[in-house]
């Protein structure tokens, strides 16, 4: 048992890795297979050492030779082995063997599981720190279908042995959590770091599925990864399932739009469409190898205090309904976002933003923490082959339209701004819809709350209907009697 102290107060008792493995080993119903590739048999080793493993382990294996691995699990189209596809095949194959070889009649109460990982630890040059896929398929009831938890990890340690040990502890935490914490998935997520320092390991994707997780929204679990500081950015697709950023962005052209999308409006979608049309016309930009990312920062989600998970889900629901890929990040500054993308691609990048956002980019106060100040930030922002697609802004008082030609930055920033503009790093979106310039998300939100007419016309087609159907952003139907009571 590990005791965690905060000041002079004991705040949590964390079971040791041995205590967890022993509890599982002594449970006569939990029984299954371990298949580990690439980083030793580190997880199952903990179970062997704890004692009583014969009641838990049906088989432990590592198919290190590629030909052996292919003959067991089949070939991968891309020829890689540390992939989600490989992990899935491992889980499929080993689960089928357990079902075939262990008689249900003889063992009616057995809760079968398959734990698998396929991992690459740090290389000899220490250039690539290593990563891997880890998963478990398990039964919480012998009469139920299997549940599944799959996650992707990145190592931050610079020693292969330490990475192996960390992987072994993580595996134990996952199996323990699957059986004893599956009814509390948010806590299960936090417990994955039991006896592991957060700065040694990053979990940047996780998906839950199966009957015990029927009510779990994986987008919300992505948010938990960020809130728990397990990673810097997460992504999910239109289907609501989490996506590994590296897999989606690898060697792709990237166009990103940052916003609150609370809710997503016509101006957001017009900005995206016009920027995309310009982006794909750029040199060497293949539409088939281009990803569009709608990004929301964690600070934006915290704009009104603590993160409102329902508010987050409302935004996600609308963006997914429009077929968009969504990214939630901890990157308050744009240069950090570009640096993140640069990990995975050297192709073209574009940022679509409004005039007010660009003015903020040229505000020195955001870069005081950098030794090189704003020049260091801009070196990172525009060092890559990046271009800003600027959507105009209308002054609500004078009606003046602001573009890259007449926007106002701080006098000290004028020459710096001119440099980037005249070098083609900032280009105007000229084919804009003037009818969208008066649309602001905050006003739409207020109109919804106050039940004012006309907000529907400010949103993309189908969005208003979805808000009404699912009562998003606090929408209350006119005939709802609780509205008058509550207001």
Secondary structure as the mmCIF struct_conf table of DSSP 4:
data_model
#
loop_
_struct_conf.conf_type_id
_struct_conf.id
_struct_conf.beg_label_comp_id
_struct_conf.beg_label_asym_id
_struct_conf.beg_label_seq_id
_struct_conf.end_label_comp_id
_struct_conf.end_label_asym_id
_struct_conf.end_label_seq_id
STRN STRN1 UNK A 2 UNK A 6
TURN_TY1_P TURN_TY1_P1 UNK A 7 UNK A 8
STRN STRN2 UNK A 9 UNK A 14
HELX_RH_AL_P HELX_RH_AL_P1 UNK A 17 UNK A 25
TURN_TY1_P TURN_TY1_P2 UNK A 26 UNK A 26
TURN_TY1_P TURN_TY1_P3 UNK A 28 UNK A 29
STRN STRN3 UNK A 30 UNK A 37
BEND BEND1 UNK A 38 UNK A 39
BEND BEND2 UNK A 41 UNK A 41
HELX_RH_AL_P HELX_RH_AL_P2 UNK A 42 UNK A 50
BEND BEND3 UNK A 51 UNK A 51
HELX_RH_3T_P HELX_RH_3T_P1 UNK A 53 UNK A 55
TURN_TY1_P TURN_TY1_P4 UNK A 56 UNK A 56
STRN STRN4 UNK A 57 UNK A 61
BEND BEND4 UNK A 65 UNK A 65
HELX_RH_AL_P HELX_RH_AL_P3 UNK A 66 UNK A 73
TURN_TY1_P TURN_TY1_P5 UNK A 77 UNK A 78
BEND BEND5 UNK A 81 UNK A 83
HELX_RH_AL_P HELX_RH_AL_P4 UNK A 84 UNK A 101
BEND BEND6 UNK A 102 UNK A 102
TURN_TY1_P TURN_TY1_P6 UNK A 104 UNK A 106
TURN_TY1_P TURN_TY1_P7 UNK A 108 UNK A 109
STRN STRN5 UNK A 111 UNK A 121
TURN_TY1_P TURN_TY1_P8 UNK A 124 UNK A 125
BEND BEND7 UNK A 126 UNK A 128
STRN STRN6 UNK A 130 UNK A 138
BEND BEND8 UNK A 140 UNK A 141
TURN_TY1_P TURN_TY1_P9 UNK A 142 UNK A 143
BEND BEND9 UNK A 144 UNK A 144
HELX_LH_PP_P HELX_LH_PP_P1 UNK A 145 UNK A 146
STRN STRN7 UNK A 147 UNK A 155
BEND BEND10 UNK A 158 UNK A 158
HELX_RH_AL_P HELX_RH_AL_P5 UNK A 160 UNK A 180
BEND BEND11 UNK A 181 UNK A 181
TURN_TY1_P TURN_TY1_P10 UNK A 182 UNK A 183
HELX_RH_AL_P HELX_RH_AL_P6 UNK A 185 UNK A 191
TURN_TY1_P TURN_TY1_P11 UNK A 192 UNK A 195
BEND BEND12 UNK A 196 UNK A 196
HELX_RH_3T_P HELX_RH_3T_P2 UNK A 198 UNK A 200
STRN STRN8 UNK A 201 UNK A 209
BEND BEND13 UNK A 210 UNK A 210
HELX_RH_3T_P HELX_RH_3T_P3 UNK A 211 UNK A 213
TURN_TY1_P TURN_TY1_P12 UNK A 214 UNK A 215
HELX_RH_AL_P HELX_RH_AL_P7 UNK A 218 UNK A 227
TURN_TY1_P TURN_TY1_P13 UNK A 228 UNK A 229
BEND BEND14 UNK A 230 UNK A 230
BEND BEND15 UNK A 232 UNK A 232
STRN STRN9 UNK A 233 UNK A 236
TURN_TY1_P TURN_TY1_P14 UNK A 238 UNK A 239
BEND BEND16 UNK A 240 UNK A 240
STRN STRN10 UNK A 242 UNK A 243
HELX_RH_AL_P HELX_RH_AL_P8 UNK A 245 UNK A 249
TURN_TY1_P TURN_TY1_P15 UNK A 250 UNK A 251
STRN STRN11 UNK A 253 UNK A 258
TURN_TY1_P TURN_TY1_P16 UNK A 262 UNK A 263
HELX_RH_AL_P HELX_RH_AL_P9 UNK A 266 UNK A 279
TURN_TY1_P TURN_TY1_P17 UNK A 280 UNK A 281
BEND BEND17 UNK A 282 UNK A 282
TURN_TY1_P TURN_TY1_P18 UNK A 283 UNK A 284
HELX_RH_3T_P HELX_RH_3T_P4 UNK A 287 UNK A 289
STRN STRN12 UNK A 290 UNK A 297
HELX_RH_AL_P HELX_RH_AL_P10 UNK A 298 UNK A 301
TURN_TY1_P TURN_TY1_P19 UNK A 302 UNK A 304
BEND BEND18 UNK A 305 UNK A 306
HELX_RH_AL_P HELX_RH_AL_P11 UNK A 309 UNK A 321
TURN_TY1_P TURN_TY1_P20 UNK A 322 UNK A 323
STRN STRN13 UNK A 325 UNK A 329
BEND BEND19 UNK A 333 UNK A 333
HELX_RH_AL_P HELX_RH_AL_P12 UNK A 334 UNK A 342
TURN_TY1_P TURN_TY1_P21 UNK A 343 UNK A 344
BEND BEND20 UNK A 347 UNK A 347
STRN STRN14 UNK A 349 UNK A 354
HELX_RH_AL_P HELX_RH_AL_P13 UNK A 355 UNK A 361
TURN_TY1_P TURN_TY1_P22 UNK A 362 UNK A 362
HELX_RH_3T_P HELX_RH_3T_P5 UNK A 364 UNK A 367
TURN_TY1_P TURN_TY1_P23 UNK A 368 UNK A 369
BEND BEND21 UNK A 370 UNK A 370
TURN_TY1_P TURN_TY1_P24 UNK A 371 UNK A 372
HELX_RH_AL_P HELX_RH_AL_P14 UNK A 373 UNK A 382
BEND BEND22 UNK A 383 UNK A 385
STRN STRN15 UNK A 386 UNK A 391
HELX_LH_PP_P HELX_LH_PP_P2 UNK A 392 UNK A 392
STRN STRN16 UNK A 393 UNK A 394
TURN_TY1_P TURN_TY1_P25 UNK A 396 UNK A 398
HELX_LH_PP_P HELX_LH_PP_P3 UNK A 400 UNK A 400
STRN STRN17 UNK A 401 UNK A 402
TURN_TY1_P TURN_TY1_P26 UNK A 404 UNK A 406
HELX_RH_3T_P HELX_RH_3T_P6 UNK A 411 UNK A 413
HELX_RH_AL_P HELX_RH_AL_P15 UNK A 414 UNK A 422
TURN_TY1_P TURN_TY1_P27 UNK A 423 UNK A 424
BEND BEND23 UNK A 425 UNK A 425
STRN STRN18 UNK A 426 UNK A 428
BEND BEND24 UNK A 431 UNK A 431
HELX_RH_3T_P HELX_RH_3T_P7 UNK A 434 UNK A 436
TURN_TY1_P TURN_TY1_P28 UNK A 437 UNK A 438
HELX_RH_AL_P HELX_RH_AL_P16 UNK A 441 UNK A 450
TURN_TY1_P TURN_TY1_P29 UNK A 451 UNK A 451
TURN_TY1_P TURN_TY1_P30 UNK A 453 UNK A 454
HELX_RH_3T_P HELX_RH_3T_P8 UNK A 455 UNK A 458
BEND BEND25 UNK A 459 UNK A 459
TURN_TY1_P TURN_TY1_P31 UNK A 461 UNK A 462
HELX_RH_AL_P HELX_RH_AL_P17 UNK A 463 UNK A 470
TURN_TY1_P TURN_TY1_P32 UNK A 471 UNK A 471
HELX_RH_3T_P HELX_RH_3T_P9 UNK A 472 UNK A 474
TURN_TY1_P TURN_TY1_P33 UNK A 478 UNK A 479
HELX_RH_AL_P HELX_RH_AL_P18 UNK A 481 UNK A 486
#
